[in-house]
Amino acid sequence: MQDQIETIGMLIVKGVVLPLVGLFIAWASMMLPAWVKAKVKNESVAGVLSRFTSLAFTVVTEVQQTIVSGLGDKATVEELRKARDQAIATLKTHLGPKGIKELMDVLGIKTDEAFDKLVITYIESAVHNLKLAPKPGALLETTTSTTEPDVTTTTTVATTP
């Protein structure tokens, strides 16, 4: 009886389990390269966008310091538009033709107009983030609170002296 059970068990292993394992290995060997390619592409896109975001913020900060700060509180819409156009031109200059092409390729952007819209979006986002940044001379006040045993929240707020 024991021999019959062992024989049936081996037949099941040989007839069902081993072919399934073989199929899984074949499927995994076909899917792994696609997964690696997608992972590499995602990492590449994330890296390019991170550098682009940082560059946009740097350019907006430069334009804020050199142009907008000299306009005063009563800057006209036209003056602010010129400052934005200067930021766009500076960003494109920093990227250069090779950087623009790489960015367009990585993001799948086909036209210059679509790229210009992307640049404007990042410039406007950087302007918004610059407005939210603490002003020079502001005091940073940090508070920490614990609401649950494993949850701690830290908040940093800028206050003027």
Secondary structure, 3 states (H helix, E strand, C coil): CHHHHHHHHHHHHHHHHHHHHHHHHHHHHHHHHHHHHHHHHHHHHHHHHHHHHHHHHHHHHHHHHHHHHHHCCCCCHHHHHHHHHHHHHHHHHHHHHHHHHHHHHHHCCCCHHHHHHHHHHHHHHHHHHHHHCCCCCCEEEEEEEEEECCEEEEEEEEECC
